[in-house]
Amino acid sequence: MSTTKQHDERIAKMTFASVFPHYVTKIEKKGRSKAELYEVIEWLTGYNETKLQELIEAKVTFETFFKDAKLNPNANLITGVICGYRIEDIETPLTKQTRYLDKLIDELAKGRKMEKILRTT
């Protein structure tokens, strides 16, 4: 299932600040910590907690968020289906990067071990 141009544009214009509270709620409901969420986001993007707070306060779009990120070289190991899309089949880089993030947060919420989420083993 490939994404549409409208879908890709909607993701690009969405602000990270509008989605971040949903990430926090999702993982905390499942007994995971905000510190673990920050660790997962830093692994994928290179952004530490301080930088993330700056980006949230600046209300950057996902387009800006990922344009300035230093994507982890192992990000391509993130595979599977998220939000009805098979990550490996997504052609638009920004949409794929956003779905990487969604998949990592989903794995965190599902109780997966951190070393598995961070693709270290």
LINLIN-V626359 format. One line per field, one symbol per residue. ss: DSSP state (a for helix, b for strand, c for the rest). phi: phi as a letter, one per 30 degrees, with the letter a starting at -180 (. if undefined). burial: # if it has 9 or more other ideal C-beta (glycine too) atoms within 8 Angstrom, else .. A space follows every 10 residues. Layout:
ss->???
phi->???
burial->???
//
This chain:
ss->ccccaaaaaa aaacbaaaaa aaaaaaaaac cccaaaaaaa aaaaacccaa aaaaaaaccc baaaaaaccc ccccaaaccc bbccbbaaac ccaaaaaaaa aaaaaaaaac cccaaaaccc c
phi->.cdcdddddd deddddddce edddeddddc iccddddddd ddedcidded deddddddhd ddededdcdc dedcedddbj cbhicdedcd cdedddddde dedddddddd iddeddddhc b
burial->..#...##.. ##.####.## ..##.###.# .#...##### #####.#... .#..##...# ######..#. ##..#..#.. .#..###..# ...####### #########. ...#.###.. .
//
